[in-house]
């Protein structure tokens, strides 16, 4: 007992030192074991088979795209009575008739559409000591006034090659008896070839003939002309080769009317 009392502290210190020594001896073994466990874990994660993700369900998106490609169109004109109630008018005999069935712009019948051309002709060649002068006939059927639609002659020569309508680009053949003249139009820069008996023509506009049967009215109109029938005023908004478009002055509604030759 006396020995324990004298050497207690030394025994405790020796026990601690022995434990530390055992720990230092076991520590490399523990570290190596931990490395192997970590490596095994990494290999198990890397080599673990990956389950593929399920295919995306695009059914809803495809249905939306299909609906957008075929939109639902509301007809608020032909059969709708909320936004377009029936209008009534008096016919020529004084009876009331529904406007959408017996009168109105839809009753217009287009009977003919004619092209209005710019026509250039080589009318004559005048020769003198100064050279050759060419008389070019000009007919502008689409001009705004009747006076400007009449055929007039403009003159060109090898010394005076341009005016306000065209310029002389080339004389094909002999100057005093040309096979053809090549002209450059001032308004468009287009090249026009004219020769004796072979005029140049370019469509500049159209004129439409149409009738309104309820009032037995016949019209022969150009674009921008104003007409009246069925109690309304209309503007001839546009005329193309196969269509007449009328604009209702009261509501600015455009109505296309086809023409079938």
PyMOL commands that set and color helices and strands:
alter all, ss='L'
color gray80, all
select helices_A, chain A and resi 2-46+59-69+99-102+105-107+146-149+213-215
alter helices_A, ss='H'
color red, helices_A
select strands_A, chain A and resi 88-90+96-98+108-128+131-140+152-157+166-173+178-185+191-194+200-212+217-222+226-229+232-240+243-248+254-258
alter strands_A, ss='S'
color yellow, strands_A
deselect
rebuild
show_as cartoon
